[in-house]
């Protein structure tokens, strides 16, 4: 481990030809390589995490309109952390320095969400990154440590690539039937059918996305699989397990060192879910919720 502000301690993992780097701040997946091929685009060590890259998003992912939400009849006001759109964005642990317990090919990080502005609940969180033969598997546990039932949701914000290929030529596939339509503050106002091109595969250079998707098709093992495919047939797959029923896909031309980058973000709930209730789970006191996702090269 090495310490480097502003993203804290850097945890380096290795299992054979698979390597990863995890940043303590935000418990973020900072890099991943398989056989020397980069699957997660890195960024300079001296910079803050760009575009929430790899960060764990909880107790809600994405946005809450005006930071206001209805907690079973009690209106609560969260801190507005996205002034551009006047929203509360991406939960309460984005800048948290997690407690770290590393091993050679895995690491467990822990952080507690404490009661604060607009959030009266205490939630224990754990994220474990474990290298596999072809990539990385990730497990999240949320535990309600409050004396009342607590609403929770979780997302994560990994960027994915095949780094020896021009990202414009990678083909993105997202097995979604529905997309969320949004207003000028990037908040849901309805749904519509997801574009056929996204379901069947679309060249990254031909599309611009900051879009939430729902009604995701699961394979026989219960996993949803999104993919980026190179012209030579190599494919990086991001899978999300049970409970992750939504995904946000975000393309950007401002990621450090990348002409084009894409984040594929597994989420248990879409934007403004603390108000809509979609995907939010209310944990009883002492109850926990385990969620899993991962990235593989095949």
N, C-alpha and C positions, 0 to 999 in steps of 0.2 A: 504494500500500500504506500502511496505517496500523497502528501497533503498539498493542495494548491487551491487557493481562493481564486474566484468566487464560487466554485462548484465543490469545494471541500476535498475530502480524501478521495483519491482515485483507487479503485479496486481492480486489479488485473487478474483475470481468470484464464486458465489454459487447460485444455484436454486434448492431447494429441495435436492435430492440425487446426483445432478450433480455439479461438481466443475471443475474449470480450473485455471491455472496460466499463465499469459502473461508477457513476459519480455519486458521492454521498448526498449532495444537495438535490432534493427531489427524487432520490433513489432512481436516477435516470440511467437508461441503457445508452452509453456514450459511443460504443463501437462494438462491432461483431464481425469477425472474419472466419471463413471456412476455407481451408486449403489456400490461404493467401488472398482469397477474394473477399472484398469488403461488402457486407450486407447491410450495414448501418453506417451512414456517412459521418465521419468524425468532424470535430470543429476545434479551433485552437484552444489550448489548455488555459490560456490566460483570459478567456472571454466568458461572460455569463452564458448560460444555456440559451441558444437561439431558438425562437419559435417553439418554446416548451419541449424541445427535443428529448424524447425518451422519458419524460417526467411522469410520475404517478399522479393521477387526478382524482381526488376524493376529499370530502364526502359527496361531491358532485363533479362530473366532468362538464366541459363546455360552459355555457352561459346561464345566468339567472337575470331575468329582466329587471333593471333598476336595482338589483340586489335585494329585491323584496320577494318574500315567499310566505305561503300560507301553511303554517304548521298546525294542522287540524284545528283551525279556527283562530289561532294566534298569528298575527302578522309580524314577521321578523325582518329586520333590516341588516343585511350583510354589508360589509365594506365593499365599496365599488372599486374593483381592481382593474377594470378595463374602461378608463375614462373616455376613450374614443367613441365607444358605443353606450356608455353609462350602464355597464353591466358588472356583476360579480362573476369572475371567470376562473374556471379550472380548479376549484376547491381551495383547501386551506393548507396544503403541504407542499406547494410548488417550490417554496424557498426554505423548506425545513431541512436541517442537517440530521439525517437519520443516524441511529445507533447501528454500528456495523459489526457483523460477526462473519469474517471471511474464512474460506477454505480454498484448496487448490483449484477446484473446478466449480465451486458454488459460493454464494454469499447470501446471507440473510440480513435484511435491514429492517429496523423497527422505528416507528414514530407514533406519537400519540396526538390525536386531535383533541385539544382541550377546549372547554367552553370559552367562547369569545363573542365579539360583536356579531349579533344575529344568529349565533349557533350555540345552543345551551347544552350540548351533549358531549360526553367524553367517549372517543372511539379509539381503541387500540388497532394499529395497523402493522402488518408484516408483509414484506415482499421478499421472495427468494428466487434468485436467478441461478439456474443450474445448466451447465453446458451439456450438450448431447453430442453424439457422433456427427450430426449434420447441422447443428445450430445451437439454439438455446430454448429452454423451457422456463416459464415464469409462473409462480404461484403467489396469489395475494390472499391474505386473511384479514377480514374486518371483524372486530369484536366490540360489542356494545358494553361499555363499562359504566353506563349511566343507570340511574334507578327508574328510568322511564323508557318506553319504546322509542327508538331513534331511527329516523329515515336516513338511508345511506344509498349511495351509488358510487361507481368507480369506473374510471377510464385510464388509459395510458396512451402515450403520444410518440410511439417510435417512428422514426424515418427509416425507409427501406430502399435499398438500391442493389445493383450489381455493378461494382465500381470500375470494372474494366470495360464497360459498355457506355456509350453516350446515353444518358438518361432519357433523352428525347425519343430514342428508339426502343425503349422498354415498353412492353404491352401490359397494361393494367387490366386485371379482371376482378370484379367485385360481384359475388353472387347475390345481389339484392333485387327484390321486386319493387320496392318503394323508396322514394327519396323524400326528404323534408324540404318544403318550399319555405323561404325565409324572407323577412323584410330587410330594410336597409341597415338594421342593427344586428343582422345575422341571427335573428330569433325566429323560431318556427311559426308559420301562419297557416299551414296546411300540408298536405301530402299530394304526391302525384306519382305515376309509374316511373321507376328508375329507367334511365336511358338504356336501350337495348345494347348500344355499343359498350357500355360499362359492364353489363352482364356477360357479353360475348368476348370482350377484349378490345381495348382501345389503346393506341399509341399515346404515350404520355405527352409527347410533343404536340399532340392534336387536341388537347383538352385542358381546361382550367377548372379546378374544383376546390371548393371549401364547403363540402356537402355532407349532410348526415343521411345515412341509409338505414332502412328497416326491412323486416320480412326477409331475413337472410336464410338462404338455403343451407341446410346442414347435411353433411355426409353421413354414412351409416354409423360411423363412430361418434356421432354427435357434435363434431367440430365443423365450424364454418371456416372455409379456406379462401383467402384472397391471394393473388399472385402477381408478380412481375416476371415477365418472360423475355429473355434476350433473343435476338435474331438467330443465334446458334442453338436455341432450344433449352438452354439452361434456365432454371426457374427458381426464384426465391418465393417461398410461401409463408404468409403470416396466418396462423390459425388461432381461432378463439373458441374456448370451450363453453360449456353450459353456463347460463347466466349472462354472458356477453351477447345480448340480442341486438345490438346496434353497432354501427361503425361510422366514424367520420373520416373522410378522405380529403386531404389538403395538399394542394400543389403550390410551390413557391419558387420564385427566381431570386430570392434574397438570402438563401441559406449560405453560410460562409463556405467558400471554396467549391460551390456547386452551381453550375449553370441552371439546373433544374433539380428540384428535390420533391419527394412525395412522402407524406406521413399517412400511415394507415392505422387508425386509432380505435382499438376495441373499446366498447363502452357498454355498461349495463343499462344506461339510460341516455336519452338524447338531450339536446339543449333545452333549458328551462324546465327540466323534469321535476324540480322541487315544487313547481306550480301545476304542471300537467299531471304528475303522478306516474307518468310512463316509465317503467323500469325501476322505479324506486322501491327498495325493500325496507320495511320497518322492522328492525331487529329488536327483539325483546331483551330486557336486561340479562346480560351474561351470554346471549346468543352470538354465534359467529357465522360468517359466510366465507366460503373458500371459492376462489375463481382462478382459472388457468388460461394461459395463452402461450404462444411461442413463435419462433422463426426458424425455418429450415431451408437449406439449399438442396435442390434435387435435380 
